[in-house]
Amino acid sequence: MEPPSHILEQFALPAATSKTPIPLLVELLWIPGFLAIAIFLQIPQPGPARVALGLGIFTTVWSYALTHWVAQPSFLFSPMFGFAVTVRWVYMVVLDTAEVGFFRGTSSDKGSPLKFGLWKKLKWSADLWFSWRGVGWNWEVSNIPRSVGQIDSRGRWLAIQIGAAMANFAAQKVIIDHVFCRYYPSSNTVEAFTSLSLIHRLWISVIHLTLGWLFLANANRLIAIIAVATRLSVPENCPPSFGSLAECYTVRNFWGKAWHQTFKWYFNTTGDLVATSIGVKKGTLLRKYTKLHVAFLMSGIQHYVATLFVPSPSWAWAMIGQMVLYAIVITIEDGIKSLGQQVGLKPGFLAYTLGYLWCAFWVPFIYQYPFIYDIDVGFFNGSCKA
């Protein structure tokens, strides 16, 4: 038997009214603010004092934000990025010594950051924190697409990237107005979307994945433009964010080669830490899939953090659940691939065709659930004319 509604309201009302909308200035400065915190926390010399200072700052910021603020859907990406900065800082500074464990080229190329003066240490720290895929560093993540052709000059590269960013924004606008809104339900409700046919839902999910691809590619491009323009990095260390769709004949390849690898280092590090802590031996299948599932779970947690600011009681689970499901699908497809190899099947036209169809189904099929979360929180309000 359910309790009377007035009792539920007594419990729900304080939680709903105790938070206020996040100030606009905080929303705008959230991402640069977290980057600035991480950069400046790298300046003090390693030791317990630096660790205590950093943990105190990050804990205070998160505790206050989570207990005082709610946000509009426009804020969704910001807490995800802030979470990534926080976890990466813990891995690089608390569990390691960044000045010793992370370097460009060889550890002796430019001297130890431990001996740098204030300005040089600040530049080194900014370079470290503007690099999210470790390109040119000893922690470079795998499967990074490389730039095509020789880069003539910094100025030419900046001009090309600024032009590409403008073209990207224009492409997003065209796709939203003339493709997405053509197929998206005009009533803009969860019920309207879920009542569509499966093919229709998958098609809308593909369109929105395309928009996500463009948005994230531009976000990484803008960070690269800032890093190169301020001479914190060189164009060669800022390759494209996304790989080729030709790789998408498995779900594993979609997430590991085609989609951006911005946060892959700390996802993989989490998998390694968990696998090592529970004593899973290196080189075993158990370690391989422990790392896989933990890495995807961490990605899911990163996505779920957004729902703590933009809540959806019915669909928040989808933000973490999607990544759990993708890891399960990858495990199944690895098993199918292994079975095919055991019976003597070789890669060919039919195998690749089936692979592309497999990927084209499962990626948008699972993605439709976080897409429903976006609908539920009003992410698309005003995007299309009623």
N, C-alpha and C positions, 0 to 999 in steps of 0.2 A: 504493500500500500504506500502511495506517495504522500509525503507530508503536505499540509495545506500550503497553498501558494503564498499566503502572507508571511509564513515562516521562512520560506525560501527567499522572499524579497528582503527580509531583514538581514539575512546572511549575505545576499548578493549586493545590496545597495552600497554598503561601505566600500567594498572592493571596487565597485564601478565608479564611485565618486571621489575616491582618495587620490586619484591621479589626474594630472592636468595635461593639456596639450603641450608637447615639447616646443619650447621657444624657437622661433624661426631661425634666429642667429645660431643656436645650438645645432639645429638640423643642418644648416649650411656648413658649419665648421666641424661637424662630427668626424668626417674622414680625414681632412687635413690636421685636425686636432690630435687624433690618435697617432697619425704618422709623426707629428711633431713631438708628442710624448715619447714615442719609441726612439726617435733620433736623439733627443736631448738626454734620455736616460742612459744612452750609450757613452756619454761624456765622462762620468765619474769612473775612477779605476775599479776593476773587478773586485768583488768582495761582498761580505754580508751586508754592509751599509747600502751598496747599490741595489742589491736584491730586495732588501727591506723597503727602500724608497720606492722602487718600481712596483712591488706588490701592493704597497700602501696606496699608491696613486691609482693603479688600475682597479683595485678593489673598491676604493672610494667612488670612482667615476661610475662603475657598473652598479654598485649598490644604490647610489642616489638615482641614477637614470631609471633603473628597473622599478624602483619603489615610488617614483614621483611622476613619470611621464608616460603618456601614450602618444601615438603618432599617426599621421595619415599614410596611405600606401606609398606615397612618394619617398618615404623614409626607409622602405624595405631593404634596400641594398646596403645602407649605411651601417646598421648593427652587424650585418654579416661581415663586413670589412673590418669593423672594430674588433669583432671576436677573433678574426684571423690575425690581426696585429697582436692582440693580447696573447694568444696561444703561441704564436711564433716567437714573441719576446721571451716567454717562459722557456721555450725550448733552446733558444740561442743564448740566453743570459743566465737563467736560473739553473738549467740542466747542463749548460756548457759555458765556455768563455768565448764570446763572439770574436774578440780580438785575436784569439789563438786558433780557434776551430774553423773560421771562415775567412777566406782570402781570395784575391784575384791572382791568377797565374800560379806561382809557387809562393810559399810562405815567406821566402827571403827576397822576393823581387823588389819591394819598396820599403822594407823595414817593418818593424812591428808597430801596429797601432797603439800598443801600450806605451810607446815612447814618443808618440806624436804630440805636438803642441795643440792648444785648444782649437784653432781654426782648421788645422789639418785633420784633427780627430773628428770635428764636426762634419767636414766634407766626406770623410771616410764613412761615418755613420749614415749620412744622408744617402750616399751611394748604396750602402748595404740595404737600407730600408726602401729605396725606390726600386730595387731589384726584387721582383717577386718570383722569378723563375730561375734566378741564380746564373743567368747567362754571363759567361766569362769568369765566374767564380768556381771554387772547388766543390760547390754544392749544386751545380746546375742540374735541373731535373731532366729526365729523359724525354724523348719525343718532341723536342722543341723544333718547330719549323724554321728553316733558315731563310734569310733574305736572298732574293734572286738577283744576280748580277752584282757588279762592283759599285760601292757607294762612293761617289765622287767627292762630295764635301758635306760638311755639317749643314751649311746653309741650304744646299740643294735638297738634302734629306728632309730638313724642317719644312721647306716649301711644299714638297711632295706630301708629307704627312698632314700638314694643315689642310691642303687641298683634299686629301682623302677623308679627313675628318668632316669637312663640310659636305662632301658627297655622301658620306655615310648618314649624316643627319637628314639630308634630302631624301635618301633612299628609305629611311625609316618613315618619314612623313608620307611618302607615296604609298608604301606598303600598307600603312595604317588606314589611310583614306580610301584607297582603291582596291585593296585586297582583303585585309582583315575585316573592315567594317562591312564589306559585302556579304561575308559569311557569318559574322558574329550576330547572335540574336539581338534584335533591336530592343527587347525588353530588359536586357542586361541583368538577368537573374540566374541564379544557380539552377533553378527549376527549368528554365528555358533551355539552358545548355545541356543539362542531363537528359532532357527529353528528345534531343536530336538523335539521329541515327549514329551508329558507331563510326561509319566512314566520315560523316560530317564533323564529328567531334575530333577525330584524328587529324583531319585536314586543318581545322582551326588550330589545333595544338602544333602542327608543323609550321603554320604561319607564325605563331607566337614564338616558337623556338628560333625561327629565322630572325625575328625582331630581337630576341635575346642575344643571338649571335652578333648582330650588328651593334647592339648597345654595349655589350661587354668588349667587343673588339675596339670600339671607340674609347671606352673607359681606359683600357690598357694603352691605346694610342696616345691619349691625352697625357697620361702619366709619363710615357716615353718622351713626348715632346717637351714636357717640363724638365725632365732629367737631362736631355740632350741640350736644350736651350741654355740651361744653367751650368753646363759642362760637368755635371755629375756623372754622366755616362757618355758613351760614344754610340753612333748609329748602329755599328756592328753588333752591339750588345742589346739591341732592341728589335728582335725579329718579330714577324707577325704573331698574333696571339693564337690564331686558329690554324689547324692543319687543313687537309684536303678531304672533301666529301667522298673522294674515291676510296678512302680508307674505311668507309662505313659499311663494310660487309659483316661486321660483328658489333654487338653492343660494347664489347671490351674496346674495340678500336675507336668507336664513337667517342667514348669518354677518355680513352688514353692517348689518342692521336689526333682526332679531328677537333674535339672541343678544347677550349682554352685550358692551360695547365697552370693558371695563376697560383692556385693554392696547393698544388700537388706535393710540394716539398713537405709541408707540415702535415698533410694527410698521411703521406708515406711514413714520416717520422713517427706519427702516432701509432701506425700499424706495427712498426718495428719495436717501439717501446712496449706495447702490449704483448706482442709475441715473445719478446725477450723476457718480460716480467713473469710470464706464466710458464717459461721454460721450454718453449717450442723450438726444436732443433732447426738450425739453418739448413736450407737445401731440401726440406721436406715439403710434401703437398700440404700438410697441416699448417706449416708456417706461411706458405704462399697464400692460402685462402683465409687464414687468420688475418694477415695483413690486408688482404682485399676487403674483407667484410668490415674490419675496424676502420679502414680508410674511408669507405663509403658511409659508415655510421658517423664518423666525425664530420663529413661533408653534410650529412643530414642534420646533425646538431647545429652546425653553422647556419644552415637555412632556417632551422626552427627558432633560433634566437630572434629572428625578425618578428615572429608571431608574438613575442613577449611585449613588443611595442605596438604591433598592429594585430590585435587578437581576433581569432575566429574560433569560437568554441567547437564548431562542427567540423572544421577542415584544417585546423592547425597541424594535426597529425600527418597530413599529406606532405608537409615540408621535410619531415625526417623520414617518413615512410617511403617516399619515392626512392631515396638512396639505398635503403635496405632492400627494396624490391629490385633495383638495378643490379646490386651485388648478387642476388639470388639468380637472376636471369643470366648474368655472366658466368656464374658457376655451372648452371645447366648447359649453356652453350659450349663451355670448355669440355664438359663431359661428352656432349654430342660430337664435338670435333675429335676428341680422343678416341671415341668409339669408331668413328669413320676411318681414322688412321689405322686402327687395329684390324679392320676388315679389308684394308687395302684400297680405300677410296682416295683418289688424288684430286688436288684442286683443279677445277676446270670451269668452263662456262656455266654449267648447271649449278655447281656448288656455289660459285660466286653470286649467281642470280638469286638462289635461295637465301644466301647470306644477306644480300641487300634487302630482300623482302622481309626477312626476319628482323633486321635492324629497323627498317622503315615501319614495322608494326609495333615492336616493343618500346622503342624510345618514346614516340608520341602517346602510346597507350598508357604508359605509366605517368608521363608528364601531364596528362589531362587532369590528374588529381591535384597537384599544386596549382594548376591553372584554375581549377574550381575555387581553391583558396583565394586566389587573386580576385575572382569574381565576387566572392562572398565579402571581402573586405572593401570592395568598391574601387579596385585598382583601375578599372576601365570606365569609371564614371566620367562622362563628358568626352570620351575618346571618339565616339561615333554619334552622329546625329540621330535623334530618336525618330 
